Amino acid sequence: MIAVRTALAAVLVASLAGCPQEVPPMAPADTPMPTESNFIHGRASYLERIKIPPGADFTVQLIDNQLADTPKAVIATTTLEDVAGPPYDFALQYDPAKLRPNGQYGLSATLRGADGGLLFVTGTRVPVTIGDTKVVEFRMVRASAGDAPQPAAQLNRTQWTCGGMTFAAVFDMTNGRVELALPDGALSLPQAVSASGARYNDHLGNEFWTKGSSGTLTRAGGKKSDCVQADAKPASGSVWDKAKARGIAFRAIGTEPGWLVEVGQGETPMLHAELDYGEHKFDAKVQMLSGLLGYASTQGQPMRLVLERKACSDGMSDERYPVDATFEVGAKRYRGCGRFLD
């Protein structure tokens, strides 16, 4: 009997060896394999019994405390969309390569309504130990609570021109957020992780990404627009800085042929023009255009400087300007870019 069983086992092994076996597909070599070691699990709550309206978002960020108030402070971020009441359980994944030896890190969380208004916030950053698998539990405080003083926010107020519109942008460096006063309504965006510059976006597809005095604006379901900081200070010692020191309110330049126009201050300022690579130079008194942004001559040969607030490139360099300029004198028209200095 034992011999028969042995023979049957041998036949079974041989038959299985001759059948093709399914092998599970291999994951692509460049696909990162997330592990529990690079996740922070947490639970946020608050004490107040308040009904949260639909459309609220809960956002939590991992902050490098030693780089606080800088664009590189945000190591990771995650958002729970359309949340109701607490608790808010989250799993925040971070890239270990972004951590620094002996770094100090904390969590910053916000709960915002559908309109972007701040409802609850962490009063101070919640300390975390990288690599600790314990659930981090913390409470948020009501943003409008007068008995819970909030740390003074470090605000950077700027003006930007994107596409055909100019608007104010207020960067909240303390809470990692930007408030955009767009012509069609206010937009509040949390800061996100970026390889360079300062990037802010939400789950709807709105994004504002700045790199120095330039950037891009993307609206939900819309196209990306190039942006330039309209109130960026001229570089010290530059021709723009020197023009501002001379009392110039607006300056424009163009190429092919090279030209420049400078306009002084006041209701009827003097305009200085250098056209066709400097071959023709003249000065004339001008006044502000009626119904348009720009200036027109009050005497002598007819001329008009028409300005439009939109991102502009001079075509010869990487520098971008917040104003598109068209200078018309006689039958000639010159196109270029400029910026207000006053």
C-alpha positions in Angstrom: 0.0 0.0 0.0 2.8 2.4 0.9 4.5 1.7 -2.5 1.2 2.5 -4.3 0.9 5.8 -2.4 4.4 6.7 -3.2 3.9 6.0 -6.9 0.7 8.1 -7.0 2.5 11.0 -5.3 5.3 10.8 -7.9 2.8 10.8 -10.8 1.0 13.9 -9.3 4.2 15.8 -8.9 5.2 15.1 -12.4 1.8 16.2 -13.8 1.9 19.4 -11.8 5.5 20.1 -13.0 4.3 19.9 -16.6 1.5 22.5 -16.2 2.2 26.2 -16.7 1.9 28.2 -13.4 0.5 31.7 -13.1 3.0 34.2 -11.8 1.7 37.4 -10.3 2.8 40.5 -12.3 5.8 42.3 -10.9 5.3 46.0 -9.8 7.2 48.5 -11.9 10.7 49.1 -10.6 10.1 52.8 -10.1 6.9 52.4 -8.1 7.5 53.4 -4.4 6.3 50.9 -1.9 4.7 52.8 1.0 5.2 51.3 4.5 3.9 52.1 7.9 7.3 53.6 8.8 6.6 56.7 6.7 3.0 57.4 7.9 1.8 59.4 10.8 -1.6 58.3 12.1 -3.6 60.8 14.1 -7.0 61.8 15.4 -8.1 65.4 15.7 -11.2 66.7 17.6 -12.7 69.7 19.4 -14.8 70.1 22.4 -17.6 72.5 21.1 -20.9 71.0 20.0 -21.2 72.7 16.7 -22.8 71.3 13.5 -20.4 71.7 10.7 -22.1 72.7 7.4 -21.6 70.5 4.3 -18.4 71.0 2.2 -16.0 71.5 5.1 -12.4 70.3 4.7 -9.9 69.1 7.3 -6.3 69.6 6.4 -3.2 68.5 8.4 0.4 69.2 7.6 3.8 68.0 8.8 5.9 71.0 9.5 9.7 71.3 10.0 9.8 73.6 13.1 13.3 74.8 12.3 12.2 76.0 8.9 8.9 77.5 10.1 7.6 80.5 8.1 9.4 79.5 5.0 8.1 77.7 1.9 10.2 74.6 2.6 8.6 74.2 6.1 5.8 71.9 4.8 7.0 68.3 4.6 3.7 66.7 3.8 0.0 67.5 3.7 -3.3 65.6 3.4 -6.9 66.8 3.3 -10.1 65.0 4.3 -12.9 66.4 2.0 -16.5 67.2 2.9 -16.2 66.2 6.5 -18.8 66.4 9.2 -18.2 66.4 13.0 -15.1 65.1 14.8 -13.1 63.0 15.3 -11.0 63.3 12.2 -8.9 60.2 11.7 -6.0 60.7 9.2 -3.0 58.9 7.8 -0.3 61.4 6.7 2.3 60.0 4.4 5.7 61.8 4.2 8.9 61.3 2.2 11.8 60.3 4.5 14.2 62.0 2.1 12.8 65.4 3.1 13.7 64.9 6.7 16.8 66.4 8.3 19.0 64.7 10.9 18.0 65.7 14.4 15.1 67.7 12.9 12.2 68.8 15.0 8.7 68.3 13.6 5.1 69.1 14.4 1.6 68.9 13.0 -0.6 71.8 12.0 -4.3 71.2 11.3 -7.2 73.4 10.1 -10.9 72.9 9.6 -12.4 75.2 7.0 -15.9 75.7 5.8 -17.0 75.4 2.1 -16.2 79.1 1.6 -12.6 78.7 2.9 -13.4 80.4 6.2 -11.3 79.1 9.2 -13.5 77.2 11.7 -11.0 75.4 13.9 -7.2 75.3 14.1 -4.4 73.9 16.2 -3.4 76.7 18.6 0.2 75.5 18.6 2.0 72.8 16.5 1.5 69.3 17.8 4.9 67.7 18.4 5.5 64.4 16.8 8.3 61.9 16.9 9.3 60.6 13.5 9.0 56.8 13.3 6.7 56.5 16.3 3.7 54.3 15.3 1.4 55.6 18.1 -1.7 57.5 17.0 -1.2 61.2 17.6 -4.3 62.6 19.3 -4.9 66.4 19.7 -7.7 69.0 20.1 -8.3 72.0 17.9 -9.6 75.3 19.2 -12.3 77.5 17.6 -10.7 80.1 15.4 -13.0 82.9 16.7 -12.7 82.0 20.4 -11.8 85.1 22.2 -10.6 83.2 25.3 -8.0 81.3 23.3 -5.5 83.8 21.9 -4.0 82.7 18.6 -0.4 83.3 17.7 0.1 86.4 15.6 0.1 85.4 11.9 3.0 86.5 9.7 1.3 88.0 6.7 2.9 89.0 3.4 0.6 91.2 1.3 1.3 91.3 -2.4 -0.2 92.2 -5.7 -0.2 89.8 -8.7 -1.1 90.0 -12.3 -2.3 86.7 -13.9 -3.6 86.7 -17.4 -5.8 89.7 -17.7 -6.5 90.4 -14.0 -4.6 91.9 -11.1 -5.5 90.9 -7.5 -4.2 91.0 -4.0 -2.6 87.8 -2.5 -2.0 87.6 1.2 0.4 84.8 2.3 -0.1 83.5 5.8 3.3 82.2 6.5 2.4 81.0 10.1 -0.6 78.8 9.0 0.7 77.9 5.5 -2.1 79.4 3.5 -2.7 82.1 0.8 -5.8 84.2 0.4 -6.5 85.4 -3.1 -8.9 88.4 -3.7 -9.8 87.4 -7.3 -12.3 89.5 -9.3 -14.9 86.7 -9.3 -14.6 86.0 -5.5 -12.1 85.2 -2.8 -10.1 82.0 -2.9 -8.3 80.4 0.1 -5.7 77.7 -0.6 -3.6 75.6 1.8 0.1 75.2 1.2 1.2 72.0 -0.5 4.5 70.2 -0.9 6.6 71.4 -3.8 10.1 70.8 -5.1 10.7 74.5 -5.6 8.8 77.7 -4.9 5.7 78.0 -2.8 2.7 75.9 -4.0 -0.9 76.2 -2.8 -3.8 74.1 -4.0 -7.0 72.5 -3.0 -8.8 69.2 -4.0 -11.0 71.1 -6.5 -8.1 71.8 -8.8 -7.3 75.4 -7.9 -3.6 76.1 -7.6 -1.4 79.1 -7.1 2.4 78.4 -7.5 4.9 81.1 -7.1 8.7 81.1 -7.7 10.1 84.5 -6.7 8.3 87.3 -8.5 6.7 85.0 -11.1 4.3 82.0 -11.0 1.1 80.4 -12.3 -2.6 80.4 -11.4 -4.8 77.5 -12.3 -8.6 77.6 -11.7 -10.7 74.5 -11.2 -11.5 73.2 -14.7 -9.7 76.0 -16.4 -6.4 76.8 -18.0 -3.1 77.7 -16.4 -2.3 81.5 -16.5 1.2 83.0 -16.2 1.6 85.4 -13.3 4.0 88.1 -12.2 4.2 90.0 -9.0 2.9 93.5 -9.8 4.4 95.2 -6.8 7.8 93.5 -6.9 10.5 95.9 -5.9 13.1 96.7 -8.7 16.5 95.1 -8.1 18.8 97.5 -6.3 21.0 99.3 -8.8 18.9 98.2 -11.8 17.6 100.7 -14.4 14.2 100.3 -12.9 15.5 101.1 -9.4 17.3 104.2 -10.8 14.2 105.3 -12.6 12.1 105.0 -9.4 14.8 107.1 -7.6 14.3 109.8 -10.3 10.6 110.0 -9.6 9.4 107.9 -12.5 5.9 106.5 -12.0 5.8 104.1 -15.0 8.4 102.7 -17.3 8.0 100.5 -20.4 10.4 98.9 -22.8 10.2 97.0 -26.1 12.3 95.3 -28.7 12.5 95.1 -32.5 13.0 98.0 -32.7 14.3 98.8 -29.2 12.4 101.5 -27.4 11.6 102.8 -23.9 9.1 105.2 -22.4 9.2 106.8 -18.9 6.3 108.7 -17.4 6.6 111.0 -14.4 4.2 111.5 -11.5 1.1 113.7 -11.3 -2.1 114.3 -13.3 -0.2 115.9 -16.2 3.2 114.3 -16.1 6.1 114.5 -18.5 6.7 111.6 -20.9 10.2 110.8 -22.1 10.5 108.5 -25.1 13.5 106.9 -26.9 12.5 105.1 -30.0 14.1 103.0 -32.8 17.2 102.0 -30.7 17.6 105.6 -29.5 17.6 107.3 -32.9 14.5 109.4 -31.9 14.2 111.0 -28.5 11.7 113.5 -27.3 9.7 114.7 -24.2 6.1 115.7 -24.1 3.4 116.5 -21.5 0.7 113.9 -21.2 -2.5 113.3 -19.3 -4.3 110.2 -18.2 -6.6 108.5 -20.8 -10.3 108.7 -20.3 -11.8 105.2 -19.9 -8.5 103.4 -20.4 -5.4 102.8 -18.4 -2.6 104.9 -20.0 -1.6 108.4 -21.2 -2.1 110.6 -24.2 -0.4 113.8 -25.4 -1.9 117.2 -24.7 -0.1 119.1 -27.4 2.2 118.6 -30.4 2.2 115.4 -32.3 -0.5 112.9 -31.3 0.7 110.0 -29.1 -0.9 107.5 -26.8 0.4 105.0 -24.3 -2.2 102.3 -23.7 -1.6 99.9 -20.7 -3.2 96.6 -19.8 -2.6 94.8 -16.6 -1.6 91.3 -17.7 1.5 89.2 -17.6 3.9 90.3 -20.3 7.2 89.0 -21.7 9.7 91.2 -23.6 10.6 88.3 -25.9 14.3 88.7 -25.2 14.8 87.5 -21.6 13.1 85.3 -19.0 11.9 88.4 -17.1 8.2 89.0 -16.9 6.3 92.2 -16.3 2.8 92.9 -14.9 1.8 95.4 -17.6 1.4 95.1 -21.4 2.2 98.4 -23.1 1.4 99.8 -26.5 2.9 103.1 -27.5 1.4 104.9 -30.5 3.0 107.9 -32.0 2.0 109.3 -35.4 1.5 106.2 -37.7 3.9 104.0 -35.7 3.0 101.5 -33.0 5.4 100.0 -30.5 4.6 96.9 -28.4 6.4 96.1 -25.1 6.1 95.5 -21.4 6.4 97.7 -18.3 5.7 98.2 -14.6 4.4 100.9 -12.3 7.2 102.1 -10.0 5.2 104.5 -7.9 
